[in-house]
Structures are given as C-alpha cells and as structure tokens.
C-alpha cells in the first residue's frame, strides 16, 4: 500500500500542475516549485513529517497571496474603467 509520503507527493504534484495550468504566473510557479523541492529534500534527509506539513501550508499561503493580488488587480481595472 502507498505510504502517506507518496500520497502527499501526488497531491503536491497535482497542486503544482493546477498552478502551472491555470495561473500563468511565473513567480507563483517558481516559488511553488522551489518550495516543493526544498521541503522534499528536507523530508528526505530528516524524515520529519513537519516538512510535509510546512510544504503544504507554504504553497497554500503562496496561492492565497496570488489570489488576493489578482482580486486587487481586477478591482483596480474596474475602477479605471469607471
């Protein structure tokens, strides 16, 4: 049976695919990839589950920040059109 780490890795891979396909944002793609790689190495070398949790949380924070910026840009464009 697959381990929790394998399942977590598949979920992170799916998250990154969604980020690449739907956001078209270079900084988010690079930040997400760097986060995934750094925390994967940290988990691999230490075996500490906290790195899996931190990886997931940090990617969620990056996506949330992107969504807030996108919303603000949209509202600014609406204001400019009025």
Backbone as CSV, one residue per row, in Angstrom:
resi,resn,N_x,N_y,N_z,CA_x,CA_y,CA_z,C_x,C_y,C_z
1,UNK,0.834,-1.207,0.000,0.000,0.000,0.000,0.869,1.257,0.000
2,UNK,0.405,2.312,-0.658,1.213,3.540,-0.715,1.325,4.201,0.662
3,UNK,2.478,4.758,0.918,2.705,5.439,2.188,2.087,6.833,2.153
4,UNK,1.989,7.438,3.304,1.444,8.797,3.399,2.314,9.767,2.594
5,UNK,3.634,9.531,2.570,4.526,10.415,1.823,4.244,10.349,0.324
6,UNK,3.993,9.160,-0.202,3.692,9.003,-1.625,2.376,9.701,-1.964
7,UNK,1.374,9.514,-1.118,0.086,10.177,-1.348,0.256,11.692,-1.285
8,UNK,1.007,12.172,-0.303,1.267,13.605,-0.179,1.995,14.132,-1.416
9,UNK,2.962,13.397,-1.907,3.717,13.815,-3.091,2.821,13.905,-4.323
10,UNK,1.897,12.988,-4.460,0.965,13.023,-5.593,0.053,14.243,-5.488
11,UNK,-0.392,14.557,-4.290,-1.245,15.736,-4.096,-0.479,17.015,-4.422
12,UNK,0.767,17.119,-3.973,1.585,18.300,-4.280,1.831,18.398,-5.780
13,UNK,2.106,17.286,-6.436,2.288,17.290,-7.883,1.028,17.803,-8.577
14,UNK,-0.130,17.320,-8.161,-1.393,17.767,-8.736,-1.608,19.263,-8.481
15,UNK,-1.296,19.735,-7.270,-1.397,21.164,-6.963,-0.508,21.993,-7.885
16,UNK,0.715,21.542,-8.091,1.632,22.294,-8.942,1.170,22.298,-10.398
17,UNK,0.618,21.197,-10.865,0.078,21.160,-12.228,-1.048,22.174,-12.362
18,UNK,-1.934,22.233,-11.378,-3.024,23.210,-11.416,-2.494,24.640,-11.399
19,UNK,-1.465,24.893,-10.601,-0.860,26.231,-10.571,-0.303,26.590,-11.939
20,UNK,0.423,25.683,-12.569,1.023,25.964,-13.872,-0.036,26.161,-14.950
21,UNK,-1.075,25.362,-14.925,-2.084,25.393,-15.981,-3.005,26.602,-15.864
22,UNK,-3.395,26.961,-14.645,-4.440,27.963,-14.500,-3.976,29.356,-14.098
23,UNK,-2.768,29.532,-13.598,-2.403,30.877,-13.140,-1.549,31.647,-14.145
24,UNK,-0.723,30.969,-14.907,0.185,31.646,-15.855,1.021,32.712,-15.154
25,UNK,1.404,32.460,-13.911,2.170,33.421,-13.133,3.539,32.826,-12.835
26,UNK,4.568,33.464,-13.384,5.918,32.939,-13.260,6.370,32.880,-11.806
27,UNK,6.146,33.950,-11.050,6.633,33.964,-9.668,5.972,32.864,-8.832
28,UNK,4.676,32.611,-9.059,3.986,31.576,-8.292,4.488,30.186,-8.687
29,UNK,4.686,29.970,-9.965,5.201,28.678,-10.419,6.588,28.404,-9.850
30,UNK,7.463,29.399,-9.937,8.827,29.221,-9.426,8.843,29.053,-7.908
31,UNK,8.065,29.871,-7.215,8.020,29.769,-5.755,7.451,28.417,-5.323
32,UNK,6.419,27.957,-6.003,5.834,26.664,-5.672,6.791,25.519,-5.928
33,UNK,7.466,25.563,-7.068,8.437,24.503,-7.385,9.601,24.501,-6.402
34,UNK,10.131,25.690,-6.109,11.251,25.772,-5.155,10.820,25.261,-3.785
35,UNK,9.627,25.639,-3.355,9.110,25.174,-2.073,9.005,23.655,-2.056
36,UNK,8.433,23.097,-3.111,8.260,21.641,-3.175,9.604,20.920,-3.138
37,UNK,10.572,21.416,-3.879,11.882,20.761,-3.929,12.615,20.874,-2.597
38,UNK,12.642,22.071,-2.029,13.362,22.277,-0.762,12.773,21.406,0.343
39,UNK,11.444,21.408,0.464,10.841,20.633,1.545,10.899,19.128,1.279
40,UNK,10.907,18.727,0.020,11.083,17.300,-0.291,12.468,16.828,0.148
41,UNK,13.496,17.662,-0.127,14.844,17.323,0.333,14.912,17.295,1.858
42,UNK,14.299,18.287,2.493,14.313,18.332,3.962,13.657,17.084,4.540
43,UNK,12.516,16.689,3.982,11.847,15.497,4.478,12.679,14.249,4.214
44,UNK,13.258,14.178,3.022,14.051,13.002,2.652,15.225,12.791,3.612
45,UNK,15.913,13.893,3.937,17.105,13.765,4.763,16.810,13.658,6.254
46,UNK,15.664,14.171,6.709,15.370,14.136,8.143,14.280,13.134,8.506
47,UNK,13.351,12.893,7.573,12.233,12.009,7.870,11.170,12.643,8.751
48,UNK,11.311,13.934,9.024,10.363,14.644,9.889,9.108,15.034,9.114
49,UNK,7.959,14.651,9.633,6.679,14.921,8.982,6.368,16.416,8.931
50,UNK,6.955,17.189,9.815,6.681,18.629,9.848,7.015,19.282,8.510
51,UNK,7.992,18.759,7.781,8.357,19.342,6.498,7.258,19.141,5.459
52,UNK,6.551,18.014,5.524,5.407,17.814,4.630,4.320,18.831,4.938
53,UNK,4.067,19.041,6.223,3.031,19.988,6.621,3.410,21.417,6.248
54,UNK,4.663,21.772,6.456,5.123,23.110,6.102,5.051,23.343,4.590
55,UNK,5.392,22.336,3.825,5.334,22.437,2.364,3.912,22.745,1.906
56,UNK,2.960,21.972,2.389,1.566,22.162,2.010,1.067,23.538,2.442
57,UNK,1.417,23.933,3.658,0.968,25.222,4.179,1.571,26.374,3.401
58,UNK,2.850,26.313,3.100,3.503,27.404,2.386,2.956,27.539,0.962
59,UNK,2.707,26.440,0.290,2.116,26.512,-1.053,0.721,27.127,-0.975
60,UNK,-0.054,26.767,0.038,-1.386,27.361,0.214,-1.288,28.863,0.464
61,UNK,-0.303,29.289,1.247,-0.104,30.715,1.508,0.267,31.442,0.216
62,UNK,1.152,30.863,-0.580,1.537,31.480,-1.858,0.338,31.635,-2.784
63,UNK,-0.487,30.611,-2.869,-1.674,30.671,-3.732,-2.656,31.702,-3.196
64,UNK,-2.836,31.773,-1.898,-3.729,32.774,-1.308,-3.234,34.186,-1.608
65,UNK,-1.932,34.393,-1.461,-1.354,35.700,-1.777,-1.592,36.055,-3.241
66,UNK,-1.416,35.078,-4.121,-1.675,35.307,-5.549,-3.133,35.685,-5.789
67,UNK,-4.050,34.986,-5.125,-5.473,35.273,-5.311,-5.828,36.672,-4.818
68,UNK,-5.260,37.088,-3.700,-5.510,38.442,-3.193,-4.979,39.481,-4.165
69,UNK,-3.766,39.271,-4.686,-3.200,40.213,-5.664,-4.040,40.265,-6.930
70,UNK,-4.493,39.107,-7.395,-5.304,39.055,-8.616,-6.626,39.788,-8.426
71,UNK,-7.239,39.594,-7.260,-8.505,40.266,-6.970,-8.307,41.773,-6.931
72,UNK,-7.240,42.228,-6.277,-6.967,43.660,-6.201,-6.691,44.246,-7.583
73,UNK,-5.967,43.514,-8.433,-5.719,43.990,-9.798,-7.032,44.105,-10.574
74,UNK,-7.918,43.151,-10.379,-9.215,43.179,-11.052,-10.026,44.385,-10.600
75,UNK,-10.047,44.625,-9.302,-10.802,45.771,-8.785,-10.198,47.081,-9.270
76,UNK,-8.881,47.162,-9.367,-8.238,48.383,-9.869,-8.601,48.622,-11.327
77,UNK,-8.664,47.558,-12.128,-9.061,47.709,-13.535,-10.513,48.181,-13.641
78,UNK,-11.382,47.658,-12.772,-12.780,48.099,-12.774,-12.876,49.579,-12.425
79,UNK,-12.102,50.008,-11.429,-12.105,51.412,-11.033,-11.606,52.296,-12.170
80,UNK,-10.602,51.850,-12.902,-10.068,52.619,-14.023,-11.092,52.745,-15.151
81,UNK,-11.939,51.753,-15.323,-12.941,51.781,-16.380,-14.112,52.695,-16.051
82,UNK,-14.310,52.963,-14.773,-15.445,53.816,-14.381,-15.167,55.277,-14.568
